[in-house]
Structures are given as C-alpha cells and as structure tokens.
Amino acid sequence: LGPVKLDTVEKVEVIVTDEEKARQERIAARPPLDEILNLHDFEAIARLTMADKAWAYYSSAADDEITNRENHAAYHRIWFRPRILRDVTKVDWSTTILGQKTSMPVYISATALGKLGHPDGELNLTRAAAKHGLIQMIPTLASCSFDEIVDDAQPGQVQFYQLYVNKDRAITQRLVQHAQQRGIKGLFITVDAPQLGRREKDMRMKFEAADPSEVSKAGSGAVDRSQGAARAISSFIDPGLNWNDLDWFKSITNMPLILKGVQCWEDALEAYDRGLAGVVLSNHGGRQLDFARSGIEVLVEVVDKLREKRGLAFPNEKFQLFVDGGVRRATDVLKAIALGATAVGVGRPFLYAFSAYGPEGIDKALQILHDEFEMNMRLLGAKTIKDVVPSMVDATNIHTHIVSVPGDRLYESNYESLQHATLRQTKHKL
C-alpha cells in the first residue's frame, strides 16, 4: 500500500473525564472478593463502581419505588418454625424446574442489557450457570444475541427463554420457533408490561448503548433515546396481548408455556384452567406498577385460592408457581419454597455481581448462595427441598403492609448496624 503520511491520518483523541477517573480509582479500591460476604455487598460495590447510566438502568424502579422496596421487605414478615433433632449431616438443596434438574431452587431471571455492566454481558451468566448447575432464563432484550448465548452454553445445559411479545406476530413466531429449535426448555411470556413503567432514575439518563440484538433485527427504526434505556428498547412490545393469544402460542410451539408477571390469584387460576405449565408471581422487580404487591405475598393467596377452587396442592408438578423480586438470601428462597413455590428467580443481584467483579463475581455470588442453603437447611431441620414444608414458616402477617409496633428505643440505640463492604480509603461517589 506504500508509506503512510502521518500528517494525513485523522487523530482520535480519547478524553477521560474527571468523573471517569474517579470511578476508575474506586474500581481500583474494591475490596477483595473474600471480603464479600453476601449479595448485598455486591450491590454496595456496584453502586460505587458502575457507570452512572448503567447503575440507573439496573437499579431503577417505577415511580416512588415503593414496590421495589416492598419486594424485599415482604420476606421480613415471614418467620421460620425450625424443627430440631433431625439428622442433617447431609443436606441436598437440588430440585427440578419444569422437569429439568437444577442444583438449587433458583433460576437466573431474565434481565436486559447485560453489557451495561460488563463487556461479556449475559455470557457471564451462561458460564456461571453451567459451572454451578443452574438454569439461565435468556432475555428478549439481551445485549448479546440469542444465538451467542445458546452457542456459549455447555452440551446439555438447560436454558429458558423470556419473551416480550412483538406487535408484529411474525417476528414473535420467528423468535419462539427458533428458540424451540435451539433446545430451549421453557417459554416465559412476559404479561405485566403492556407499557413500560416510569423508571425515573433511568429516565433522567440518555440511552447511549447499542440496541439489543432483537430490537435491531426487528427493524423498528431508530429508538427514542431521550427517556432512558428502558423506554428506548421497548417500543415494539404489544399492548394488545390478551388471553385469546395463548391458543396461538400453543399452535406454534410445544415448549412449556409460563406467564411471567401474574399478580393476583384470579389470573393464576385462569392460567391453570387454560392448561399452562405455570406462572411467575412477579411485579417486574418493582419496575412496572408501583404499589403492586410482592410476589411472595401473592404466592400465599394463590396457593390458598387454588387449593380452595381446584383442590391443588403446591408445589405441583403440573402447574408450577415461581416467584421473583427482592430475593437476597437463601432464607428468602426457602420461605418461598415452604409456601409452595417450585423455585425463585434472581436477577439484579447477579447483574451487580458481574458488574462489580466480572465473571469471578457471579461465581462468588452463586457460591455464597450454595453456602447459605447448606447452613440454613441444617438450621431449619430440612434434609432435602421436599422437607421444606408449610409448617416451617409463619406467614400470618404477610398481608399486613404496615405493622404498628412501638419502637424499643433503648435496644435500637445500642444496636450497631451491620455495614456493607466498603472501598479502601478513597473519595466516595456519594
């Protein structure tokens, strides 16, 4: 090609802002992973080290974020009734979800835009799921393409698919049938998002990342990037989706169909009567309708009403109940299992884990959960997941949203609050 005249080469100047320099300092000051003791710690470090726009998208929730906080707080209204003097030398927390084996009653819930937190995006979750024997639910709005994620899975690795239904049903049919051809073992149809909720933290940010693969393929034109990531990537979702469409889904696939985003017993009953494989009791991580109840609260009502109306007992192999939102401990999962759930979805904590520490972070997060399951099943007196039964929990206060109890001021003034993992001697972000 001949010599290059350097004076004709366009120079690209990379400007690192003071904010980015400060963020890199905070990243360098992260505590080592052996000081990360729980899933809360990952969130604390991610909050301080993630780019502002990425943190805003992952952490934001609808309106005043009441439901987002209630999702976690609801678990605090459920108390254990442990059994004693049982041989718990060996405990086993493996189970099955839709007939597929999993090392724990947890699946990796679908969460969009994984590359906002780490260059490998959702592939971090795929690899960790393989290593730890979990099932990953692949999101429609993943940063990585569907085929990239499936291709990265190990032979025999089980994956589910979360579907946002497109206004153009030909596109939806292509996605569903391609997922079936690639061996996906369950189709989770999102039903709580006819319109995206107002996630104001996210809306204050301008979306600058690349469009998710499936948005680009849909050919829906340029997205509106002025109101945050969630609104930018979701304009294709069909607000006309209704119960009558389920027959069409049954006609185009034989994958088990699960409705993701059921929020009352009446809709769970309708799903059962229409022959679906199960429902996810979920409010979309508090990101849709603020003041929607927590999934764990809805679980209690669904189990009660479906027993009354159809004589069903849970957990039930033919109609499985799942819960997501607010889970941070294995104790949260065990409460849901005791109340009749087959498994629980965990989303944000795993995003925070790989955003803060990369693939080693998600590996550590899953190991923390394994360790918590082992300890808490022993303390509960349960050798296997089937031994985690309703009599082991007291959920009588689950529907009480405000508990009026006088505070114990002397006790509270003496209590030294637990602390998050912290950065090492550097300027704080907040």
ABEGO torsion letter per residue (X at the ends): XEBBBAAABBBBBBBBBAAAAAAAAAAAABBBAAABABAAAAAAAAAAABBAAAAAAAABBBEAGAAAAAAAAAAAABBBBBBBGBBAABBBABBBBGGBBBABABBBBBBBGAAAABAAEAAAAAAAAAAAGBBBBBBAABABBAAAAAAABBBGBBBBBBBBBBABAAAAAAAAAAAAAAGBABBBBBAABABBBBBAAAAABBBABBBBAAAAAAGAEBBBAAAEAAAAAAAABBAABBAAAAAAAAAABABBBBBBGBABAAAAAAAAAAGBAEBBBBAGGGABBBGBBBAAAAAAAAAAAAAAAAGBBOBBAABBBBBBEGBABAAAAAAAAAAGBABBBBBAAAAAAAAAAEAAAAAAAAAAAAAAAAAAAAAAGBABAAABBAAABBAAAAABABBBBBBBAAAAAABBBBBBBBBBGBBBAX
